[in-house]
Amino acid sequence: MASPPLYGGLVFAWRHLLTSVCLFTLEFMRHTLPIAPQFYVTAPQPCPYLDGRMERKLFTALQGDTATKLNDSLSKQGFRRSQNVLYRPACAECAACMSARIKVADFAPSKSQKRISKRNGSLQRRATSPWATESQYDLFRRYLDSRHATGGMADMDMFEFAAMVEETPIRSRLIEYTDLETTDLRAVCLTDILDDGLSLVYSFFDPDFARNSLGTYLILDHIAIAKDLGLPYVYLGYWVPGSPKMDYKAKFSGLEIYHDRQWETLLNPETYSGALTPSTTDPIAEQVARINLPDGRPIT
């Protein structure tokens, strides 16, 4: 789930990325794909999760006939989608942002999570095509004004919101949660359907119902959806040790994180404190060279 902006310094359209954040291009050998992806890196910007840190991201376009396969493949390698862009943190002096997913078969709700599910029993789920509405935007604005008034998405207007929701080259769904009694819209989640799970791209909810822990409920409900669909994972975005904003993700059993190029079960969050100050980080060129394309082969 994406509570504080998972997009960080990313802007919300590919044309903006090309004009405002590109520093250099790494071109791949043309025999790896009919049209090989190109990767870019953002300029350093203040980190939204850790005070006093600078972040940068590695990213590529998500377009054409290979978009779905590329998204499936790179999601397994720690990338996230923002509209028609895939990105992954590539900070020069930090490796704290780690992609997180819940293994559905290993998840067992805690007592508090069971109470949250019961507390939200009056909500009705409705999955629709990714099409933005004014009622969604009104809820989105209330959510931002209450929880992220100074964040990178605070100035988004209706057109930018619609672009965030509707610009998707892959299979995505907009899932609405309404109150059965009042029919009021309580929460919304933009969800991608991957070949191995569901990915919560961005979610927002009614800030007046903080007691209902709607953010946690959305994750619990997506675990149930994934189980019904026979999908093994629910992707939550990034977990960041040392960031209070990300602590809630570690409360889900069956959580796996992408660390040192492999997925591993998160048993003790303190084990990963060293990621805040790694002795070295791989150069961008080496990071790109280790990315596997959809056919399973590395780029080089």
ABEGO torsion letter per residue (X at the ends): XBBBBAAEABBABAAAAAAAABABBBBBBAAABABBBBBBBBBBBBBAABBGBBBBBBBBBBBEAAAAAAAAAAAAAGBBBBEABBBBBBBAABAABBBBBBBAAABBBBAAAAAAAAAAAABBBBBBBBBBBAAAAAAAAAAAAAAAAABAAAABBAAAAAAAAABBABBBBBBBBBBAAAGBBABBBBBBBBAAEBBBABBBBBAAAAAAGAAAAAAAAAAAAAAAAGBABBBAEBBBBGBAAAAAAAABBGBBBBBGGBBBBBABAAAAAAAABBABBBBAAAAAAABBBAAGBBAX
